[in-house]
Amino acid sequence: MPFVVCEASGGYERHVLQSCVDLELPVHRAHGTRTRNFAKYPGLSAKTDQVDARMLALFAAKSEDLRLWQPPGTETAELRGLRRRRDGLAQMIRKEQNRLEHPQIRAVERSLKRHIRALTKDMNELDEQTGKLISSTPGFRSKSDLLKSVVGVGSETAAACLAYVPELGSLAKGKAAAIVGLAPHAQDSGTLKGHRRISGGRRDVRSTLYMAALSTLRYDPMMQSCARRLRERGKPAKVATTALMRKLIVIMNAGLKTGEPARRPVPTDDY
């Protein structure tokens, strides 16, 4: 049976993916960074449609255990669309707020404030629609309740996880961290022990996990103890926060897998 591989291209690949599913053809959506790094091995430095097609064919032949693309459910696709638009608006608001620090011209300041108000209104409406979708979908509602039983995890983090990591709860412990780009990669050579770094993964959910980690650091004694030990070992604050983000996604994955809510105090600023 033919096996189809296409690169992720900002959403333009979705028609190819859906057509393959309709035709019952196995298809893999390859990350652009992986395929371009692979292209360096056979020396395919040029980039044309013909070269890309040859490179993807070689990539499929040489790679093992390529994960087949599965279309998201209707509710998941809707939730992801709402959340992606909401996050895009939040990013625009942050940019406009940064510009507001040095407007220089009064008319520009009024324009920025007017735009921020409009964007904030749209974002709040999307949050409301997202909340209604989660509460009206039994599967989402039960998963959201389990996620929010973790210290520091609130509606925002739960919605982001449901939208961007729908397979959460069915992943192995290490895979849960790796899929969102929170698994540290070794940088060793001989006797040299380099700094571990995170890379790749689903960036859309990481910013939300960062805010949740700050909340859990404030209210969860276990997480406070973990961060304190890391700091005592000389780790920077950013490394400690990343470690808490990694623990959070592992805890949430385990909670969804077992179906058991976490025991926790109720913090006042869940994110």
Accessible surface in RSA format (square Angstrom, percent):
REM  Atomic radii and reference values for relative SASA: ProtOr
REM  Chains: A
REM  Algorithm: Lee & Richards
REM  Probe-radius: 1.40
REM  Slices: 20
REM RES _ NUM      All-atoms   Total-Side   Main-Chain    Non-polar    All polar
REM                ABS   REL    ABS   REL    ABS   REL    ABS   REL    ABS   REL
RES MET A   1   178.93  92.7  98.31  65.1  80.61 191.9  98.79  84.0  80.14 106.2
RES PRO A   2    90.75  66.1  78.05  71.1  12.70  46.2  89.96  74.3   0.79   4.9
RES PHE A   3    81.01  40.5  52.54  32.5  28.47  74.1  52.54  31.9  28.47  81.5
RES VAL A   4    38.42  25.3  34.75  31.5   3.67   8.8  38.42  33.4   0.00   0.0
RES VAL A   5    19.74  13.0   3.00   2.7  16.73  40.3   3.00   2.6  16.73  45.4
RES CYS A   6    17.31  13.1  16.92  18.9   0.38   0.9  17.31  43.8   0.00   0.0
RES GLU A   7    36.08  20.7  29.89  22.6   6.19  14.7  10.23  19.8  25.85  21.1
RES ALA A   8    45.76  42.1  29.48  45.5  16.29  37.1  29.64  41.7  16.12  42.7
RES SER A   9    54.36  45.9  39.33  52.5  15.04  34.6  45.24  96.3   9.13  12.8
RES GLY A  10    82.92 102.3   0.00   N/A  82.92 102.3  45.63 125.2  37.28  83.5
RES GLY A  11    21.73  26.8   0.00   N/A  21.73  26.8  18.91  51.9   2.82   6.3
RES TYR A  12   177.23  82.7 165.99  94.4  11.24  29.2 117.79  88.5  59.43  73.3
RES GLU A  13    12.38   7.1   8.39   6.3   3.99   9.5   6.49  12.6   5.89   4.8
RES ARG A  14   138.11  58.0 136.37  69.5   1.74   4.1  55.90  76.4  82.21  49.8
RES HIS A  15   116.63  63.7 112.23  78.0   4.40  11.2  78.24  80.6  38.39  44.7
RES VAL A  16    70.92  46.7  66.75  60.4   4.17  10.1  70.66  61.4   0.26   0.7
RES LEU A  17     0.84   0.5   0.84   0.6   0.00   0.0   0.84   0.6   0.00   0.0
RES GLN A  18    76.82  43.0  76.82  56.1   0.00   0.0  40.95  87.2  35.87  27.2
RES SER A  19    57.15  48.3  54.12  72.2   3.03   7.0  26.89  57.3  30.26  42.4
RES CYS A  20     8.37   6.3   7.84   8.7   0.53   1.2   0.48   1.2   7.89   8.5
RES VAL A  21    46.97  30.9  35.81  32.4  11.16  26.9  39.09  34.0   7.89  21.4
RES ASP A  22   100.20  70.2  68.68  68.4  31.52  74.5  31.64  74.5  68.56  68.4
RES LEU A  23   125.90  70.1 105.03  75.1  20.86  52.4 109.13  76.6  16.77  45.1
RES GLU A  24   145.34  83.4 126.16  95.4  19.18  45.7  50.97  98.6  94.37  77.0
RES LEU A  25    48.05  26.8  42.14  30.1   5.92  14.9  42.89  30.1   5.16  13.9
RES PRO A  26    32.84  23.9  23.82  21.7   9.02  32.8  32.26  26.6   0.58   3.6
RES VAL A  27     2.30   1.5   1.30   1.2   1.00   2.4   1.30   1.1   1.00   2.7
RES HIS A  28    15.93   8.7  15.93  11.1   0.00   0.0  14.22  14.7   1.71   2.0
RES ARG A  29    98.98  41.6  83.11  42.4  15.87  37.8   6.41   8.8  92.57  56.1
RES ALA A  30     1.02   0.9   0.00   0.0   1.02   2.3   1.02   1.4   0.00   0.0
RES HIS A  31   103.42  56.5  96.94  67.4   6.47  16.6  75.91  78.2  27.51  32.0
RES GLY A  32    24.64  30.4   0.00   N/A  24.64  30.4  21.32  58.5   3.32   7.4
RES THR A  33    82.40  58.6  74.31  75.3   8.09  19.3  54.36  73.0  28.05  42.4
RES ARG A  34   129.74  54.5 122.96  62.7   6.78  16.1  48.46  66.2  81.29  49.3
RES THR A  35     0.00   0.0   0.00   0.0   0.00   0.0   0.00   0.0   0.00   0.0
RES ARG A  36    64.38  27.0  62.84  32.0   1.54   3.7  42.92  58.7  21.46  13.0
RES ASN A  37    80.83  55.7  70.88  68.5   9.95  24.0  23.90  57.5  56.93  55.0
RES PHE A  38    38.18  19.1  29.32  18.2   8.85  23.0  37.33  22.6   0.85   2.4
RES ALA A  39     0.82   0.8   0.82   1.3   0.00   0.0   0.82   1.2   0.00   0.0
RES LYS A  40   155.41  75.8 133.32  81.8  22.09  52.6  91.96  82.8  63.45  67.6
RES TYR A  41   180.74  84.4 149.88  85.3  30.86  80.3 110.81  83.3  69.93  86.2
RES PRO A  42    54.92  40.0  17.98  16.4  36.95 134.3  29.18  24.1  25.74 160.0
RES GLY A  43    53.50  66.0   0.00   N/A  53.50  66.0  30.65  84.1  22.85  51.2
RES LEU A  44    19.15  10.7  15.00  10.7   4.15  10.4  18.09  12.7   1.06   2.9
RES SER A  45   105.86  89.5  75.19 100.3  30.67  70.7  51.16 108.9  54.70  76.6
RES ALA A  46    57.43  52.8  46.04  71.0  11.39  25.9  56.64  79.8   0.79   2.1
RES LYS A  47   127.80  62.3  98.29  60.3  29.51  70.3  88.76  79.9  39.04  41.6
RES THR A  48    67.46  48.0  58.37  59.2   9.09  21.7  64.54  86.7   2.92   4.4
RES ASP A  49   120.96  84.7 111.00 110.5   9.96  23.6  31.37  73.8  89.59  89.3
RES GLN A  50   139.51  78.0 129.09  94.3  10.41  24.8  67.79 144.3  71.71  54.4
RES VAL A  51    33.18  21.8  31.56  28.6   1.62   3.9  33.16  28.8   0.01   0.0
RES ASP A  52    21.84  15.3  21.84  21.7   0.00   0.0  10.07  23.7  11.78  11.7
RES ALA A  53    61.79  56.8  49.77  76.8  12.02  27.3  55.60  78.3   6.19  16.4
RES ARG A  54   146.73  61.6 139.30  71.0   7.44  17.7  51.86  70.9  94.87  57.5
RES MET A  55     0.03   0.0   0.03   0.0   0.00   0.0   0.03   0.0   0.00   0.0
RES LEU A  56    25.90  14.4  25.53  18.3   0.37   0.9  25.75  18.1   0.15   0.4
RES ALA A  57    64.49  59.3  49.57  76.5  14.92  33.9  58.83  82.8   5.66  15.0
RES LEU A  58    55.26  30.8  54.91  39.3   0.35   0.9  55.23  38.8   0.03   0.1
RES PHE A  59     5.21   2.6   5.21   3.2   0.00   0.0   5.21   3.2   0.00   0.0
RES ALA A  60    26.64  24.5  13.81  21.3  12.83  29.2  14.03  19.8  12.62  33.4
RES ALA A  61    83.11  76.4  42.64  65.8  40.47  92.1  54.02  76.1  29.09  77.1
RES LYS A  62   138.25  67.4 111.30  68.3  26.95  64.2  57.49  51.8  80.76  86.0
RES SER A  63    28.87  24.4   9.17  12.2  19.70  45.4   9.93  21.1  18.94  26.5
RES GLU A  64   149.58  85.9 124.50  94.2  25.08  59.7  45.29  87.6 104.29  85.1
RES ASP A  65   145.92 102.2 104.08 103.6  41.85  98.9  41.18  96.9 104.74 104.5
RES LEU A  66    26.19  14.6   7.40   5.3  18.79  47.2   8.63   6.1  17.55  47.2
RES ARG A  67   141.67  59.5 129.38  66.0  12.30  29.3  74.76 102.2  66.91  40.6
RES LEU A  68    80.61  44.9  69.85  50.0  10.76  27.1  69.85  49.1  10.76  29.0
RES TRP A  69    41.78  16.8  29.82  14.4  11.97  28.1  31.15  16.6  10.63  17.2
RES GLN A  70   126.69  70.8 111.47  81.5  15.22  36.2  51.63 109.9  75.07  56.9
RES PRO A  71    52.46  38.2  35.77  32.6  16.69  60.7  35.77  29.5  16.69 103.7
RES PRO A  72    52.41  38.2  27.02  24.6  25.38  92.3  37.36  30.8  15.04  93.5
RES GLY A  73    42.66  52.6   0.00   N/A  42.66  52.6  34.11  93.6   8.54  19.1
RES THR A  74   112.42  80.0 100.21 101.6  12.22  29.1  69.05  92.7  43.37  65.6
RES GLU A  75    80.71  46.3  80.65  61.0   0.07   0.2  16.58  32.1  64.13  52.4
RES THR A  76    19.59  13.9  19.40  19.7   0.19   0.5   1.43   1.9  18.16  27.5
RES ALA A  77    48.46  44.6  36.69  56.6  11.77  26.8  39.32  55.4   9.15  24.2
RES GLU A  78    91.56  52.6  80.16  60.6  11.40  27.1  33.72  65.2  57.83  47.2
RES LEU A  79     0.00   0.0   0.00   0.0   0.00   0.0   0.00   0.0   0.00   0.0
RES ARG A  80    51.07  21.4  51.07  26.0   0.00   0.0  14.77  20.2  36.30  22.0
RES GLY A  81    41.47  51.1   0.00   N/A  41.47  51.1  34.56  94.8   6.91  15.5
RES LEU A  82    27.08  15.1  24.87  17.8   2.21   5.5  25.77  18.1   1.32   3.5
RES ARG A  83     5.98   2.5   5.95   3.0   0.04   0.1   1.23   1.7   4.75   2.9
RES ARG A  84   126.53  53.1 122.12  62.3   4.41  10.5  59.31  81.1  67.22  40.7
RES ARG A  85   127.62  53.6 121.33  61.8   6.29  15.0  47.25  64.6  80.37  48.7
RES ARG A  86    23.76  10.0  23.76  12.1   0.00   0.0   1.12   1.5  22.64  13.7
RES ASP A  87    35.66  25.0  30.96  30.8   4.70  11.1  26.97  63.5   8.69   8.7
RES GLY A  88    25.85  31.9   0.00   N/A  25.85  31.9  23.85  65.4   2.01   4.5
RES LEU A  89     1.17   0.7   1.17   0.8   0.00   0.0   1.17   0.8   0.00   0.0
RES ALA A  90    13.72  12.6  11.87  18.3   1.85   4.2  12.90  18.2   0.83   2.2
RES GLN A  91    91.85  51.4  91.83  67.1   0.02   0.1  11.90  25.3  79.95  60.6
RES MET A  92    66.74  34.6  65.62  43.4   1.12   2.7  36.13  30.7  30.61  40.5
RES ILE A  93    12.91   7.3  12.91   9.6   0.00   0.0  12.91   9.3   0.00   0.0
RES ARG A  94   133.45  56.0 132.38  67.5   1.08   2.6  61.53  84.1  71.92  43.6
RES LYS A  95   103.18  50.3 101.18  62.1   2.00   4.8  52.05  46.9  51.13  54.5
RES GLU A  96    15.95   9.2  15.95  12.1   0.00   0.0   3.83   7.4  12.12   9.9
RES GLN A  97    87.09  48.7  82.07  60.0   5.02  12.0  22.56  48.0  64.53  48.9
RES ASN A  98    94.31  65.0  86.82  83.9   7.49  18.0  23.80  57.3  70.51  68.2
RES ARG A  99   133.27  56.0 120.78  61.6  12.48  29.7  54.09  73.9  79.18  48.0
RES LEU A 100    47.41  26.4  38.67  27.7   8.74  22.0  38.96  27.4   8.45  22.7
RES GLU A 101   123.49  70.9  93.77  70.9  29.72  70.8  37.05  71.7  86.45  70.6
RES HIS A 102   143.45  78.4 125.04  86.9  18.42  47.1  90.12  92.9  53.33  62.1
RES PRO A 103    31.62  23.0  22.55  20.6   9.07  33.0  24.60  20.3   7.02  43.6
RES GLN A 104   171.95  96.2 121.78  89.0  50.17 119.5  43.75  93.1 128.20  97.2
RES ILE A 105   107.03  60.9 102.62  76.5   4.40  10.6 106.97  77.0   0.06   0.2
RES ARG A 106   145.46  61.1 136.49  69.6   8.97  21.3  59.43  81.2  86.03  52.1
RES ALA A 107    54.35  50.0  47.30  73.0   7.05  16.0  48.42  68.2   5.94  15.7
RES VAL A 108    63.11  41.5  60.89  55.1   2.22   5.3  63.11  54.8   0.00   0.0
RES GLU A 109    35.49  20.4  35.49  26.8   0.00   0.0   0.86   1.7  34.63  28.3
RES ARG A 110   122.61  51.5 119.29  60.8   3.32   7.9  49.69  67.9  72.92  44.2
RES SER A 111    51.67  43.7  50.21  67.0   1.45   3.4  16.03  34.1  35.64  49.9
RES LEU A 112    15.40   8.6  14.74  10.5   0.66   1.7  15.40  10.8   0.00   0.0
RES LYS A 113    83.15  40.6  81.42  50.0   1.73   4.1  45.61  41.1  37.54  40.0
RES ARG A 114   137.47  57.7 136.19  69.4   1.28   3.0  57.15  78.1  80.31  48.7
RES HIS A 115    77.77  42.5  73.72  51.2   4.05  10.4  55.81  57.5  21.96  25.6
RES ILE A 116    21.04  12.0  21.04  15.7   0.00   0.0  21.04  15.2   0.00   0.0
RES ARG A 117   151.67  63.7 142.27  72.5   9.40  22.4  75.48 103.2  76.19  46.2
RES ALA A 118    52.06  47.9  43.68  67.4   8.38  19.1  50.94  71.7   1.11   2.9
RES LEU A 119    12.23   6.8  12.23   8.7   0.00   0.0  12.23   8.6   0.00   0.0
RES THR A 120    45.74  32.5  45.74  46.4   0.00   0.0  40.30  54.1   5.44   8.2
RES LYS A 121   133.66  65.2 129.60  79.5   4.05   9.7  75.66  68.1  58.00  61.8
RES ASP A 122    63.05  44.2  61.77  61.5   1.28   3.0  10.30  24.2  52.75  52.6
RES MET A 123    29.01  15.0  29.01  19.2   0.00   0.0  28.81  24.5   0.20   0.3
RES ASN A 124    79.01  54.5  74.07  71.6   4.94  11.9  25.43  61.2  53.57  51.8
RES GLU A 125    78.49  45.1  76.57  57.9   1.92   4.6  29.49  57.0  49.00  40.0
RES LEU A 126    23.04  12.8  23.04  16.5   0.00   0.0  23.04  16.2   0.00   0.0
RES ASP A 127    41.32  28.9  32.27  32.1   9.05  21.4  20.72  48.8  20.59  20.5
RES GLU A 128    99.07  56.9  88.16  66.7  10.90  26.0  37.75  73.0  61.32  50.1
RES GLN A 129    88.03  49.2  83.64  61.1   4.39  10.5  29.90  63.6  58.13  44.1
RES THR A 130     8.34   5.9   8.34   8.5   0.00   0.0   7.15   9.6   1.19   1.8
RES GLY A 131    37.39  46.1   0.00   N/A  37.39  46.1  32.65  89.6   4.73  10.6
RES LYS A 132   129.92  63.4 125.95  77.3   3.98   9.5  81.01  72.9  48.91  52.1
RES LEU A 133    22.15  12.3  17.99  12.9   4.17  10.5  21.65  15.2   0.50   1.4
RES ILE A 134    18.33  10.4  18.33  13.7   0.00   0.0  18.33  13.2   0.00   0.0
RES SER A 135    61.81  52.2  53.17  71.0   8.64  19.9  39.69  84.5  22.12  31.0
RES SER A 136    83.38  70.5  51.40  68.6  31.99  73.7  48.61 103.5  34.78  48.7
RES THR A 137    22.66  16.1  21.30  21.6   1.36   3.2  18.41  24.7   4.25   6.4
RES PRO A 138    90.95  66.3  86.78  79.1   4.17  15.1  87.49  72.2   3.45  21.5
RES GLY A 139    40.35  49.8   0.00   N/A  40.35  49.8  35.38  97.1   4.96  11.1
RES PHE A 140    19.48   9.7  19.48  12.1   0.00   0.0  19.48  11.8   0.00   0.0
RES ARG A 141   102.84  43.2 102.68  52.3   0.16   0.4  35.74  48.8  67.11  40.7
RES SER A 142    61.56  52.0  54.36  72.6   7.20  16.6  46.30  98.6  15.26  21.4
RES LYS A 143    76.10  37.1  76.07  46.7   0.03   0.1  40.11  36.1  35.99  38.3
RES SER A 144     5.99   5.1   5.99   8.0   0.00   0.0   1.65   3.5   4.35   6.1
RES ASP A 145    83.00  58.1  73.14  72.8   9.87  23.3  28.82  67.8  54.18  54.0
RES LEU A 146    35.02  19.5  30.50  21.8   4.52  11.4  31.13  21.9   3.89  10.5
RES LEU A 147     1.60   0.9   0.94   0.7   0.65   1.6   1.60   1.1   0.00   0.0
RES LYS A 148    72.79  35.5  66.36  40.7   6.44  15.3  26.43  23.8  46.36  49.4
RES SER A 149    17.02  14.4  10.89  14.5   6.13  14.1  16.45  35.0   0.57   0.8
RES VAL A 150    11.17   7.3  10.94   9.9   0.23   0.6  11.17   9.7   0.00   0.0
RES VAL A 151     9.18   6.0   7.97   7.2   1.21   2.9   7.97   6.9   1.21   3.3
RES GLY A 152     0.00   0.0   0.00   N/A   0.00   0.0   0.00   0.0   0.00   0.0
RES VAL A 153     0.00   0.0   0.00   0.0   0.00   0.0   0.00   0.0   0.00   0.0
RES GLY A 154     4.16   5.1   0.00   N/A   4.16   5.1   4.16  11.4   0.00   0.0
RES SER A 155    73.47  62.1  64.52  86.1   8.95  20.6  40.50  86.3  32.96  46.2
RES GLU A 156    38.01  21.8  36.81  27.9   1.20   2.8  18.54  35.9  19.47  15.9
RES THR A 157     0.00   0.0   0.00   0.0   0.00   0.0   0.00   0.0   0.00   0.0
RES ALA A 158     0.34   0.3   0.34   0.5   0.00   0.0   0.34   0.5   0.00   0.0
RES ALA A 159     4.88   4.5   4.88   7.5   0.00   0.0   4.88   6.9   0.00   0.0
RES ALA A 160     0.00   0.0   0.00   0.0   0.00   0.0   0.00   0.0   0.00   0.0
RES CYS A 161     0.93   0.7   0.46   0.5   0.46   1.1   0.70   1.8   0.22   0.2
RES LEU A 162     8.65   4.8   7.18   5.1   1.47   3.7   7.75   5.4   0.90   2.4
RES ALA A 163     0.00   0.0   0.00   0.0   0.00   0.0   0.00   0.0   0.00   0.0
RES TYR A 164     9.23   4.3   4.52   2.6   4.71  12.3   5.42   4.1   3.81   4.7
RES VAL A 165     1.15   0.8   0.00   0.0   1.15   2.8   0.00   0.0   1.15   3.1
RES PRO A 166    49.81  36.3  34.83  31.8  14.97  54.4  39.17  32.3  10.64  66.1
RES GLU A 167    44.79  25.7  35.47  26.8   9.31  22.2  35.07  67.8   9.71   7.9
RES LEU A 168     7.21   4.0   2.70   1.9   4.51  11.3   2.70   1.9   4.51  12.1
RES GLY A 169    14.38  17.7   0.00   N/A  14.38  17.7   5.64  15.5   8.74  19.6
RES SER A 170    89.29  75.4  55.39  73.9  33.89  78.1  51.43 109.5  37.86  53.0
RES LEU A 171    18.17  10.1  16.37  11.7   1.81   4.5  18.17  12.8   0.00   0.0
RES ALA A 172    66.17  60.8  54.72  84.4  11.45  26.0  59.69  84.1   6.48  17.2
RES LYS A 173   152.27  74.3 144.06  88.4   8.21  19.5  88.72  79.9  63.54  67.7
RES GLY A 174    49.94  61.6   0.00   N/A  49.94  61.6  41.38 113.5   8.57  19.2
RES LYS A 175   104.16  50.8  98.20  60.3   5.96  14.2  46.91  42.2  57.26  61.0
RES ALA A 176     0.00   0.0   0.00   0.0   0.00   0.0   0.00   0.0   0.00   0.0
RES ALA A 177     4.64   4.3   4.64   7.2   0.00   0.0   4.64   6.5   0.00   0.0
RES ALA A 178    44.49  40.9  32.25  49.8  12.24  27.8  33.61  47.3  10.88  28.8
RES ILE A 179    16.19   9.2   7.99   6.0   8.19  19.7  14.52  10.5   1.66   4.5
RES VAL A 180     0.00   0.0   0.00   0.0   0.00   0.0   0.00   0.0   0.00   0.0
RES GLY A 181     2.06   2.5   0.00   N/A   2.06   2.5   2.02   5.5   0.04   0.1
RES LEU A 182     0.03   0.0   0.03   0.0   0.00   0.0   0.03   0.0   0.00   0.0
RES ALA A 183    23.16  21.3  22.98  35.5   0.18   0.4  23.01  32.4   0.15   0.4
RES PRO A 184    61.27  44.7  42.17  38.4  19.10  69.4  42.17  34.8  19.10 118.7
RES HIS A 185    85.67  46.8  82.86  57.6   2.81   7.2  56.29  58.0  29.38  34.2
RES ALA A 186    64.63  59.4  39.27  60.6  25.36  57.7  39.27  55.3  25.36  67.2
RES GLN A 187    87.75  49.1  72.44  52.9  15.31  36.4  21.48  45.7  66.27  50.3
RES ASP A 188    56.81  39.8  26.00  25.9  30.81  72.9  17.52  41.2  39.30  39.2
RES SER A 189    80.49  68.0  66.80  89.1  13.69  31.5  34.89  74.3  45.60  63.9
RES GLY A 190    75.85  93.5   0.00   N/A  75.85  93.5  44.53 122.2  31.32  70.1
RES THR A 191   140.07  99.6 114.57 116.1  25.50  60.8  87.06 116.9  53.01  80.1
RES LEU A 192   116.64  65.0 111.63  79.9   5.01  12.6 116.31  81.7   0.34   0.9
RES LYS A 193   148.07  72.2 121.91  74.8  26.16  62.3  80.45  72.4  67.62  72.0
RES GLY A 194    20.52  25.3   0.00   N/A  20.52  25.3  14.58  40.0   5.95  13.3
RES HIS A 195   147.72  80.7 138.87  96.5   8.86  22.7  89.27  92.0  58.45  68.0
RES ARG A 196   114.98  48.3  89.28  45.5  25.70  61.2  37.11  50.7  77.87  47.2
RES ARG A 197   151.81  63.7 145.77  74.3   6.04  14.4  47.79  65.3 104.02  63.0
RES ILE A 198    63.33  36.0  44.68  33.3  18.65  44.9  44.68  32.2  18.65  50.6
RES SER A 199    69.54  58.8  55.95  74.7  13.59  31.3  43.86  93.4  25.68  36.0
RES GLY A 200    35.05  43.2   0.00   N/A  35.05  43.2  29.16  80.0   5.90  13.2
RES GLY A 201    37.33  46.0   0.00   N/A  37.33  46.0  11.02  30.2  26.31  58.9
RES ARG A 202    62.62  26.3  57.18  29.1   5.44  13.0  34.27  46.8  28.35  17.2
RES ARG A 203   176.87  74.3 166.39  84.8  10.48  25.0  53.85  73.6 123.02  74.6
RES ASP A 204    65.28  45.7  55.82  55.6   9.46  22.4   8.52  20.1  56.76  56.6
RES VAL A 205     0.00   0.0   0.00   0.0   0.00   0.0   0.00   0.0   0.00   0.0
RES ARG A 206    42.16  17.7  41.60  21.2   0.56   1.3  10.00  13.7  32.15  19.5
RES SER A 207    74.86  63.3  64.29  85.8  10.57  24.3  51.67 110.0  23.19  32.5
RES THR A 208     5.67   4.0   4.09   4.1   1.58   3.8   1.54   2.1   4.13   6.2
RES LEU A 209     0.00   0.0   0.00   0.0   0.00   0.0   0.00   0.0   0.00   0.0
RES TYR A 210    98.52  46.0  98.52  56.1   0.00   0.0  60.03  45.1  38.49  47.5
RES MET A 211    81.88  42.4  79.36  52.5   2.52   6.0  61.86  52.6  20.02  26.5
RES ALA A 212     0.00   0.0   0.00   0.0   0.00   0.0   0.00   0.0   0.00   0.0
RES ALA A 213     0.30   0.3   0.00   0.0   0.30   0.7   0.06   0.1   0.24   0.6
RES LEU A 214    70.65  39.3  62.17  44.5   8.48  21.3  62.83  44.1   7.82  21.0
RES SER A 215     6.37   5.4   3.12   4.2   3.25   7.5   5.91  12.6   0.45   0.6
RES THR A 216     0.60   0.4   0.60   0.6   0.00   0.0   0.00   0.0   0.60   0.9
RES LEU A 217    59.27  33.0  56.00  40.1   3.27   8.2  56.00  39.3   3.27   8.8
RES ARG A 218   157.42  66.1 136.07  69.4  21.35  50.8  45.39  62.0 112.04  67.9
RES TYR A 219    55.42  25.9  42.60  24.2  12.82  33.4  41.98  31.5  13.44  16.6
RES ASP A 220    20.11  14.1  20.01  19.9   0.10   0.2   0.32   0.8  19.79  19.7
RES PRO A 221    92.37  67.3  86.72  79.1   5.65  20.5  87.76  72.5   4.61  28.6
RES MET A 222   115.43  59.8 105.44  69.8   9.99  23.8  71.78  61.0  43.65  57.8
RES MET A 223     1.33   0.7   1.29   0.9   0.04   0.1   1.13   1.0   0.20   0.3
RES GLN A 224    62.10  34.7  59.13  43.2   2.97   7.1  15.30  32.6  46.81  35.5
RES SER A 225    30.58  25.8  30.48  40.7   0.10   0.2  15.52  33.0  15.06  21.1
RES CYS A 226    10.99   8.3  10.57  11.8   0.42   1.0   2.50   6.3   8.48   9.1
RES ALA A 227     8.69   8.0   8.67  13.4   0.01   0.0   8.69  12.2   0.00   0.0
RES ARG A 228   131.22  55.1 125.69  64.1   5.53  13.2  53.22  72.7  78.00  47.3
RES ARG A 229   129.07  54.2 127.86  65.2   1.21   2.9  56.61  77.4  72.46  43.9
RES LEU A 230    23.17  12.9  23.17  16.6   0.00   0.0  23.17  16.3   0.00   0.0
RES ARG A 231   124.43  52.2 110.17  56.2  14.26  34.0  28.81  39.4  95.62  58.0
RES GLU A 232   133.58  76.7  93.62  70.8  39.97  95.2  48.11  93.0  85.48  69.8
RES ARG A 233   165.84  69.6 131.86  67.2  33.98  80.9  59.37  81.1 106.47  64.5
RES GLY A 234    62.99  77.7   0.00   N/A  62.99  77.7  35.75  98.1  27.23  61.0
RES LYS A 235    79.65  38.9  77.33  47.4   2.33   5.5  20.39  18.4  59.26  63.1
RES PRO A 236    78.49  57.2  69.57  63.4   8.92  32.4  78.49  64.8   0.00   0.0
RES ALA A 237    53.88  49.5  48.86  75.4   5.01  11.4  49.69  70.0   4.19  11.1
RES LYS A 238   166.50  81.2 158.45  97.2   8.05  19.2 106.47  95.8  60.04  64.0
RES VAL A 239    68.20  44.9  65.60  59.4   2.60   6.3  67.50  58.7   0.70   1.9
RES ALA A 240     5.02   4.6   5.02   7.7   0.00   0.0   5.02   7.1   0.00   0.0
RES THR A 241    15.12  10.8  14.48  14.7   0.64   1.5   2.45   3.3  12.67  19.1
RES THR A 242    23.02  16.4  23.02  23.3   0.00   0.0   9.84  13.2  13.18  19.9
RES ALA A 243     9.85   9.1   9.02  13.9   0.82   1.9   9.04  12.7   0.81   2.1
RES LEU A 244     0.58   0.3   0.58   0.4   0.00   0.0   0.58   0.4   0.00   0.0
RES MET A 245    12.73   6.6  12.73   8.4   0.00   0.0   8.88   7.5   3.85   5.1
RES ARG A 246    64.95  27.3  64.95  33.1   0.00   0.0  16.06  21.9  48.89  29.6
RES LYS A 247    87.11  42.5  84.40  51.8   2.71   6.5  34.73  31.3  52.38  55.8
RES LEU A 248     0.12   0.1   0.12   0.1   0.00   0.0   0.12   0.1   0.00   0.0
RES ILE A 249     0.00   0.0   0.00   0.0   0.00   0.0   0.00   0.0   0.00   0.0
RES VAL A 250    28.40  18.7  28.04  25.4   0.36   0.9  28.04  24.4   0.36   1.0
RES ILE A 251    54.61  31.1  51.06  38.0   3.55   8.6  53.42  38.5   1.19   3.2
RES MET A 252     1.45   0.8   0.00   0.0   1.45   3.5   1.06   0.9   0.39   0.5
RES ASN A 253     3.34   2.3   3.34   3.2   0.00   0.0   0.00   0.0   3.34   3.2
RES ALA A 254    47.71  43.9  45.35  70.0   2.36   5.4  47.56  67.0   0.15   0.4
RES GLY A 255    17.21  21.2   0.00   N/A  17.21  21.2  16.65  45.7   0.55   1.2
RES LEU A 256    25.37  14.1   5.25   3.8  20.12  50.6   5.26   3.7  20.11  54.1
RES LYS A 257   112.29  54.8  83.47  51.2  28.83  68.6  59.04  53.1  53.26  56.7
RES THR A 258    91.23  64.9  60.56  61.4  30.67  73.1  63.90  85.8  27.33  41.3
RES GLY A 259    40.15  49.5   0.00   N/A  40.15  49.5  20.35  55.9  19.79  44.3
RES GLU A 260   119.88  68.8 113.89  86.2   6.00  14.3  41.83  80.9  78.05  63.7
RES PRO A 261    81.44  59.4  67.67  61.7  13.77  50.1  67.94  56.1  13.49  83.9
RES ALA A 262    40.34  37.1  20.63  31.8  19.71  44.8  29.94  42.2  10.40  27.5
RES ARG A 263   242.27 101.7 208.69 106.4  33.57  79.9  84.44 115.4 157.82  95.7
RES ARG A 264    53.09  22.3  20.20  10.3  32.89  78.3  16.59  22.7  36.50  22.1
RES PRO A 265    80.92  59.0  68.01  62.0  12.91  46.9  80.11  66.1   0.81   5.1
RES VAL A 266   127.98  84.2 103.07  93.3  24.92  60.0 103.13  89.6  24.86  67.4
RES PRO A 267    10.24   7.5   0.00   0.0  10.24  37.2   1.74   1.4   8.50  52.8
RES THR A 268   120.95  86.0  83.36  84.5  37.59  89.6  79.89 107.3  41.06  62.1
RES ASP A 269    60.72  42.5  47.99  47.8  12.73  30.1  37.89  89.2  22.83  22.8
RES ASP A 270    53.07  37.2  25.56  25.4  27.52  65.1  12.54  29.5  40.53  40.4
RES TYR A 271    66.83  31.2  64.66  36.8   2.17   5.7  43.13  32.4  23.70  29.2
END  Absolute sums over single chains surface
CHAIN  1 A    16612.3      13703.3       2909.0       9274.9       7337.4
END  Absolute sums over all chains
TOTAL         16612.3      13703.3       2909.0       9274.9       7337.4
